[in-house]
């Protein structure tokens, strides 16, 4: 087998190195970005299927959620919003608990 450099230096295959159709896809663009509305599919039991064999009949040991994580990613802007939303919710819950505590002490 000849090395990759020798193949690319060959005149017949030199266009392969310059053609964007044959470039490897960047890591950031491999996964489809989804927003926070669909984040439940990563941990919800309704989306989890356990496979015993693949499409060719060979035994496998993986679940459909692993495939979801392989092909989908939460968009960064939505994940930032979800973190800030969760912080706001915890602050609101604390305020409600304090208000309930004061109301119970008055009555």
Secondary structure, 3 states (H helix, E strand, C coil): CCCHHHHHHCCCCHHHHHCHHHCCCCHHHHCEEECHHHHHHHCCHHHCCEEEECCCCCEEEEEHHHHHHHHEEECHHHHHHHHHHHHHHHHHHHHHHHHHHHHHHHC
